């Protein structure tokens, strides 16, 4: 096994990557819903 700090760094990188990915996924989904709402005329049509 490598040094302990390297293992820690990997854990933190995974954590940050997963967090960032989930945030991006949520943003993409909300944008999609906003587009669908606008297309359906439920929002921003006034």
C-alpha distance matrix in Angstrom:
0.0 3.8 6.8 8.5 11.3 9.7 8.9 12.4 13.9 12.9 14.5 17.5 18.0 18.1 20.5 22.7 22.8 23.9 26.4 27.8 28.1 30.0 32.2 33.1 33.8 36.1 37.9 38.5 39.9 42.1 43.4 44.2 46.1 48.0 49.0 50.2 52.1 53.8 54.6 56.1 58.2 56.8 55.6 57.0 60.1 62.6
3.8 0.0 3.8 6.5 8.5 6.7 7.2 10.6 11.4 11.2 13.3 15.7 16.1 17.0 19.3 21.0 21.4 23.0 25.2 26.3 27.0 29.1 31.0 31.8 32.9 35.2 36.6 37.4 39.1 41.1 42.2 43.3 45.3 46.9 47.9 49.4 51.2 52.7 53.7 55.4 57.2 55.9 54.5 55.6 58.8 61.2
6.8 3.8 0.0 3.8 5.6 5.5 6.8 9.0 10.2 11.2 13.0 14.8 15.8 17.2 19.0 20.5 21.5 23.2 24.9 26.1 27.3 29.3 30.8 31.9 33.3 35.2 36.6 37.7 39.5 41.2 42.4 43.7 45.6 47.0 48.3 49.8 51.5 52.9 54.1 55.8 57.4 56.0 54.4 55.4 58.7 61.0
8.5 6.5 3.8 0.0 3.8 5.4 5.2 6.3 8.7 10.0 10.8 12.5 14.3 15.6 16.7 18.5 20.0 21.3 22.7 24.3 25.7 27.3 28.8 30.3 31.6 33.2 34.8 36.2 37.7 39.3 40.7 42.1 43.7 45.1 46.7 48.1 49.6 51.1 52.5 54.0 55.6 53.9 52.4 53.5 56.9 59.0
11.3 8.5 5.6 3.8 0.0 3.8 5.4 4.9 6.0 8.6 9.7 10.4 12.1 14.1 15.1 16.3 18.0 19.8 20.8 22.1 23.9 25.6 26.7 28.1 29.8 31.4 32.6 34.1 35.9 37.3 38.5 40.2 41.9 43.0 44.6 46.3 47.6 49.0 50.5 52.1 53.5 52.0 50.2 51.1 54.5 56.6
9.7 6.7 5.5 5.4 3.8 0.0 3.8 5.4 5.0 6.2 8.7 9.9 10.4 12.3 14.2 15.3 16.2 18.3 19.9 20.8 22.2 24.3 25.6 26.6 28.2 30.2 31.3 32.5 34.4 36.0 37.1 38.6 40.5 41.7 43.0 44.7 46.3 47.6 48.9 50.6 52.2 50.8 49.2 50.1 53.4 55.6
8.9 7.2 6.8 5.2 5.4 3.8 0.0 3.8 5.4 5.1 6.3 8.8 9.9 10.7 12.4 14.4 15.3 16.6 18.4 19.9 21.0 22.7 24.4 25.7 26.9 28.7 30.3 31.4 33.0 34.8 36.1 37.4 39.1 40.6 42.0 43.4 45.0 46.6 47.8 49.3 51.0 49.5 48.1 49.3 52.5 54.8
12.4 10.6 9.0 6.3 4.9 5.4 3.8 0.0 3.8 5.4 5.1 6.3 8.6 9.9 10.6 12.3 14.1 15.4 16.5 18.2 19.8 21.2 22.5 24.2 25.6 27.1 28.6 30.1 31.6 33.1 34.6 36.1 37.6 38.9 40.6 42.1 43.4 44.9 46.5 47.9 49.4 47.7 46.1 47.2 50.6 52.7
13.9 11.4 10.2 8.7 6.0 5.0 5.4 3.8 0.0 3.8 5.4 5.1 6.1 8.6 9.8 10.5 12.0 14.1 15.2 16.2 18.0 19.9 20.9 22.2 23.9 25.6 26.7 28.2 30.0 31.5 32.6 34.3 36.0 37.2 38.6 40.4 41.8 43.1 44.6 46.3 47.7 46.2 44.4 45.4 48.7 50.9
12.9 11.2 11.2 10.0 8.6 6.2 5.1 5.4 3.8 0.0 3.8 5.4 5.0 6.1 8.5 9.9 10.3 12.2 14.1 15.1 16.2 18.2 19.8 20.8 22.1 24.2 25.5 26.6 28.3 30.1 31.3 32.6 34.4 35.9 37.1 38.7 40.3 41.7 43.0 44.6 46.3 44.9 43.4 44.5 47.7 50.1
14.5 13.3 13.0 10.8 9.7 8.7 6.3 5.1 5.4 3.8 0.0 3.8 5.5 5.2 6.2 8.7 9.9 10.6 12.2 14.2 15.2 16.6 18.4 19.9 21.0 22.6 24.3 25.7 27.0 28.7 30.2 31.5 33.0 34.6 36.2 37.5 38.9 40.6 41.9 43.3 45.0 43.3 41.9 43.2 46.5 48.8
17.5 15.7 14.8 12.5 10.4 9.9 8.8 6.3 5.1 5.4 3.8 0.0 3.8 5.4 5.0 6.1 8.4 9.8 10.4 12.0 13.9 15.3 16.4 18.1 19.7 21.0 22.4 24.1 25.7 26.9 28.4 30.1 31.6 32.8 34.5 36.1 37.3 38.8 40.4 41.9 43.2 41.6 39.9 41.0 44.4 46.5
18.0 16.1 15.8 14.3 12.1 10.4 9.9 8.6 6.1 5.0 5.5 3.8 0.0 3.8 5.4 5.2 6.0 8.5 9.8 10.4 11.9 14.1 15.2 16.2 17.9 19.8 20.9 22.1 24.1 25.6 26.7 28.2 30.1 31.3 32.6 34.3 35.9 37.2 38.5 40.3 41.8 40.4 38.7 39.7 43.0 45.3
18.1 17.0 17.2 15.6 14.1 12.3 10.7 9.9 8.6 6.1 5.2 5.4 3.8 0.0 3.8 5.5 5.0 6.0 8.4 9.8 10.3 12.1 14.1 15.2 16.2 18.2 19.8 20.8 22.3 24.2 25.5 26.7 28.4 30.0 31.4 32.7 34.4 35.9 37.1 38.6 40.4 39.0 37.6 38.9 42.0 44.5
20.5 19.3 19.0 16.7 15.1 14.2 12.4 10.6 9.8 8.5 6.2 5.0 5.4 3.8 0.0 3.8 5.5 5.3 6.1 8.5 9.9 10.7 12.3 14.2 15.3 16.6 18.3 19.9 21.2 22.6 24.3 25.8 27.1 28.6 30.3 31.6 32.9 34.6 36.1 37.4 38.9 37.2 35.8 37.1 40.4 42.7
22.7 21.0 20.5 18.5 16.3 15.3 14.4 12.3 10.5 9.9 8.7 6.1 5.2 5.5 3.8 0.0 3.8 5.5 5.1 5.9 8.4 9.9 10.5 12.0 14.0 15.3 16.3 18.1 19.9 21.0 22.3 24.1 25.7 26.8 28.4 30.2 31.4 32.7 34.4 36.0 37.3 35.7 34.0 35.0 38.4 40.5
22.8 21.4 21.5 20.0 18.0 16.2 15.3 14.1 12.0 10.3 9.9 8.4 6.0 5.0 5.5 3.8 0.0 3.8 5.5 5.2 6.0 8.6 9.9 10.5 12.0 14.2 15.3 16.3 18.2 19.9 20.9 22.3 24.3 25.6 26.8 28.4 30.1 31.4 32.7 34.4 36.0 34.7 33.2 34.3 37.4 39.9
23.9 23.0 23.2 21.3 19.8 18.3 16.6 15.4 14.1 12.2 10.6 9.8 8.5 6.0 5.3 5.5 3.8 0.0 3.8 5.5 5.0 6.1 8.6 9.9 10.4 12.2 14.2 15.2 16.4 18.3 19.9 20.9 22.5 24.2 25.7 26.9 28.4 30.2 31.4 32.7 34.5 33.0 31.8 33.2 36.3 38.8
26.4 25.2 24.9 22.7 20.8 19.9 18.4 16.5 15.2 14.1 12.2 10.4 9.8 8.4 6.1 5.1 5.5 3.8 0.0 3.8 5.4 5.2 6.2 8.6 9.9 10.7 12.4 14.3 15.4 16.6 18.4 20.0 21.2 22.6 24.4 25.8 26.9 28.6 30.2 31.5 32.9 31.2 29.7 31.1 34.3 36.6
27.8 26.3 26.1 24.3 22.1 20.8 19.9 18.2 16.2 15.1 14.2 12.0 10.4 9.8 8.5 5.9 5.2 5.5 3.8 0.0 3.8 5.5 5.1 6.1 8.5 9.9 10.5 12.2 14.3 15.4 16.5 18.3 20.0 21.0 22.5 24.4 25.7 26.9 28.5 30.2 31.5 30.1 28.4 29.4 32.6 35.0
28.1 27.0 27.3 25.7 23.9 22.2 21.0 19.8 18.0 16.2 15.2 13.9 11.9 10.3 9.9 8.4 6.0 5.0 5.4 3.8 0.0 3.8 5.4 5.1 6.1 8.6 9.8 10.5 12.3 14.2 15.3 16.4 18.4 19.9 21.0 22.5 24.2 25.7 26.8 28.5 30.2 29.0 27.6 28.9 31.9 34.6
30.0 29.1 29.3 27.3 25.6 24.3 22.7 21.2 19.9 18.2 16.6 15.3 14.1 12.1 10.7 9.9 8.6 6.1 5.2 5.5 3.8 0.0 3.8 5.4 5.0 6.1 8.5 9.8 10.5 12.2 14.1 15.2 16.5 18.2 19.9 21.0 22.4 24.2 25.6 26.8 28.5 26.9 25.7 27.3 30.4 32.9
32.2 31.0 30.8 28.8 26.7 25.6 24.4 22.5 20.9 19.8 18.4 16.4 15.2 14.1 12.3 10.5 9.9 8.6 6.2 5.1 5.4 3.8 0.0 3.8 5.4 5.2 6.2 8.6 10.0 10.6 12.3 14.2 15.4 16.4 18.4 20.0 21.0 22.5 24.2 25.6 26.9 25.3 23.6 24.9 28.2 30.5
33.1 31.8 31.9 30.3 28.1 26.6 25.7 24.2 22.2 20.8 19.9 18.1 16.2 15.2 14.2 12.0 10.5 9.9 8.6 6.1 5.1 5.4 3.8 0.0 3.8 5.4 5.0 6.1 8.6 9.9 10.5 12.3 14.3 15.2 16.5 18.4 19.9 21.0 22.4 24.2 25.6 24.6 22.9 24.0 27.0 29.6
33.8 32.9 33.3 31.6 29.8 28.2 26.9 25.6 23.9 22.1 21.0 19.7 17.9 16.2 15.3 14.0 12.0 10.4 9.9 8.5 6.1 5.0 5.4 3.8 0.0 3.8 5.4 5.1 6.2 8.6 9.9 10.6 12.4 14.2 15.4 16.5 18.3 20.0 21.0 22.5 24.3 23.2 22.1 23.7 26.5 29.3
36.1 35.2 35.2 33.2 31.4 30.2 28.7 27.1 25.6 24.2 22.6 21.0 19.8 18.2 16.6 15.3 14.2 12.2 10.7 9.9 8.6 6.1 5.2 5.4 3.8 0.0 3.8 5.4 5.1 6.2 8.6 9.8 10.6 12.2 14.2 15.3 16.3 18.2 19.8 20.9 22.4 20.8 19.6 21.3 24.3 26.9
37.9 36.6 36.6 34.8 32.6 31.3 30.3 28.6 26.7 25.5 24.3 22.4 20.9 19.8 18.3 16.3 15.3 14.2 12.4 10.5 9.8 8.5 6.2 5.0 5.4 3.8 0.0 3.8 5.5 5.2 6.1 8.6 9.9 10.5 12.3 14.2 15.2 16.4 18.2 19.8 21.0 19.7 18.0 19.1 22.2 24.7
38.5 37.4 37.7 36.2 34.1 32.5 31.4 30.1 28.2 26.6 25.7 24.1 22.1 20.8 19.9 18.1 16.3 15.2 14.3 12.2 10.5 9.8 8.6 6.1 5.1 5.4 3.8 0.0 3.8 5.5 5.1 6.2 8.7 9.9 10.6 12.3 14.2 15.4 16.4 18.3 20.0 19.2 17.9 19.2 21.9 24.8
39.9 39.1 39.5 37.7 35.9 34.4 33.0 31.6 30.0 28.3 27.0 25.7 24.1 22.3 21.2 19.9 18.2 16.4 15.4 14.3 12.3 10.5 10.0 8.6 6.2 5.1 5.5 3.8 0.0 3.8 5.4 5.0 6.2 8.6 9.8 10.5 12.2 14.2 15.2 16.4 18.3 17.2 16.4 18.4 20.9 23.8
42.1 41.1 41.2 39.3 37.3 36.0 34.8 33.1 31.5 30.1 28.7 26.9 25.6 24.2 22.6 21.0 19.9 18.3 16.6 15.4 14.2 12.2 10.6 9.9 8.6 6.2 5.2 5.5 3.8 0.0 3.8 5.3 5.1 6.1 8.6 9.8 10.4 12.2 14.0 15.1 16.3 14.8 13.5 15.4 18.2 20.9
43.4 42.2 42.4 40.7 38.5 37.1 36.1 34.6 32.6 31.3 30.2 28.4 26.7 25.5 24.3 22.3 20.9 19.9 18.4 16.5 15.3 14.1 12.3 10.5 9.9 8.6 6.1 5.1 5.4 3.8 0.0 3.8 5.5 5.0 6.2 8.6 9.8 10.5 12.2 14.1 15.2 14.5 12.9 14.0 16.8 19.7
44.2 43.3 43.7 42.1 40.2 38.6 37.4 36.1 34.3 32.6 31.5 30.1 28.2 26.7 25.8 24.1 22.3 20.9 20.0 18.3 16.4 15.2 14.2 12.3 10.6 9.8 8.6 6.2 5.0 5.3 3.8 0.0 3.8 5.4 5.1 6.2 8.6 9.9 10.5 12.2 14.2 13.9 13.2 14.9 16.9 20.2
46.1 45.3 45.6 43.7 41.9 40.5 39.1 37.6 36.0 34.4 33.0 31.6 30.1 28.4 27.1 25.7 24.3 22.5 21.2 20.0 18.4 16.5 15.4 14.3 12.4 10.6 9.9 8.7 6.2 5.1 5.5 3.8 0.0 3.8 5.4 5.0 6.0 8.5 9.7 10.4 12.2 11.0 10.7 13.2 15.2 18.3
48.0 46.9 47.0 45.1 43.0 41.7 40.6 38.9 37.2 35.9 34.6 32.8 31.3 30.0 28.6 26.8 25.6 24.2 22.6 21.0 19.9 18.2 16.4 15.2 14.2 12.2 10.5 9.9 8.6 6.1 5.0 5.4 3.8 0.0 3.8 5.4 5.1 6.1 8.5 9.8 10.5 9.5 8.1 9.9 12.3 15.3
49.0 47.9 48.3 46.7 44.6 43.0 42.0 40.6 38.6 37.1 36.2 34.5 32.6 31.4 30.3 28.4 26.8 25.7 24.4 22.5 21.0 19.9 18.4 16.5 15.4 14.2 12.3 10.6 9.8 8.6 6.2 5.1 5.4 3.8 0.0 3.8 5.5 5.1 6.0 8.5 9.8 10.2 9.3 10.5 12.1 15.6
50.2 49.4 49.8 48.1 46.3 44.7 43.4 42.1 40.4 38.7 37.5 36.1 34.3 32.7 31.6 30.2 28.4 26.9 25.8 24.4 22.5 21.0 20.0 18.4 16.5 15.3 14.2 12.3 10.5 9.8 8.6 6.2 5.0 5.4 3.8 0.0 3.8 5.5 5.0 6.1 8.6 8.8 9.4 11.6 12.5 16.0
52.1 51.2 51.5 49.6 47.6 46.3 45.0 43.4 41.8 40.3 38.9 37.3 35.9 34.4 32.9 31.4 30.1 28.4 26.9 25.7 24.2 22.4 21.0 19.9 18.3 16.3 15.2 14.2 12.2 10.4 9.8 8.6 6.0 5.1 5.5 3.8 0.0 3.8 5.4 5.1 6.2 5.3 5.9 8.7 9.8 13.0
53.8 52.7 52.9 51.1 49.0 47.6 46.6 44.9 43.1 41.7 40.6 38.8 37.2 35.9 34.6 32.7 31.4 30.2 28.6 26.9 25.7 24.2 22.5 21.0 20.0 18.2 16.4 15.4 14.2 12.2 10.5 9.9 8.5 6.1 5.1 5.5 3.8 0.0 3.8 5.4 5.0 6.0 5.2 6.4 7.2 10.8
54.6 53.7 54.1 52.5 50.5 48.9 47.8 46.5 44.6 43.0 41.9 40.4 38.5 37.1 36.1 34.4 32.7 31.4 30.2 28.5 26.8 25.6 24.2 22.4 21.0 19.8 18.2 16.4 15.2 14.0 12.2 10.5 9.7 8.5 6.0 5.0 5.4 3.8 0.0 3.8 5.4 7.8 8.5 9.6 9.2 13.0
56.1 55.4 55.8 54.0 52.1 50.6 49.3 47.9 46.3 44.6 43.3 41.9 40.3 38.6 37.4 36.0 34.4 32.7 31.5 30.2 28.5 26.8 25.6 24.2 22.5 20.9 19.8 18.3 16.4 15.1 14.1 12.2 10.4 9.8 8.5 6.1 5.1 5.4 3.8 0.0 3.8 5.6 7.9 10.2 9.2 12.7
58.2 57.2 57.4 55.6 53.5 52.2 51.0 49.4 47.7 46.3 45.0 43.2 41.8 40.4 38.9 37.3 36.0 34.5 32.9 31.5 30.2 28.5 26.9 25.6 24.3 22.4 21.0 20.0 18.3 16.3 15.2 14.2 12.2 10.5 9.8 8.6 6.2 5.0 5.4 3.8 0.0 3.8 5.6 7.2 5.6 8.9
56.8 55.9 56.0 53.9 52.0 50.8 49.5 47.7 46.2 44.9 43.3 41.6 40.4 39.0 37.2 35.7 34.7 33.0 31.2 30.1 29.0 26.9 25.3 24.6 23.2 20.8 19.7 19.2 17.2 14.8 14.5 13.9 11.0 9.5 10.2 8.8 5.3 6.0 7.8 5.6 3.8 0.0 3.8 7.0 6.8 9.3
55.6 54.5 54.4 52.4 50.2 49.2 48.1 46.1 44.4 43.4 41.9 39.9 38.7 37.6 35.8 34.0 33.2 31.8 29.7 28.4 27.6 25.7 23.6 22.9 22.1 19.6 18.0 17.9 16.4 13.5 12.9 13.2 10.7 8.1 9.3 9.4 5.9 5.2 8.5 7.9 5.6 3.8 0.0 3.8 5.5 7.8
57.0 55.6 55.4 53.5 51.1 50.1 49.3 47.2 45.4 44.5 43.2 41.0 39.7 38.9 37.1 35.0 34.3 33.2 31.1 29.4 28.9 27.3 24.9 24.0 23.7 21.3 19.1 19.2 18.4 15.4 14.0 14.9 13.2 9.9 10.5 11.6 8.7 6.4 9.6 10.2 7.2 7.0 3.8 0.0 3.8 5.7
60.1 58.8 58.7 56.9 54.5 53.4 52.5 50.6 48.7 47.7 46.5 44.4 43.0 42.0 40.4 38.4 37.4 36.3 34.3 32.6 31.9 30.4 28.2 27.0 26.5 24.3 22.2 21.9 20.9 18.2 16.8 16.9 15.2 12.3 12.1 12.5 9.8 7.2 9.2 9.2 5.6 6.8 5.5 3.8 0.0 3.8
62.6 61.2 61.0 59.0 56.6 55.6 54.8 52.7 50.9 50.1 48.8 46.5 45.3 44.5 42.7 40.5 39.9 38.8 36.6 35.0 34.6 32.9 30.5 29.6 29.3 26.9 24.7 24.8 23.8 20.9 19.7 20.2 18.3 15.3 15.6 16.0 13.0 10.8 13.0 12.7 8.9 9.3 7.8 5.7 3.8 0.0
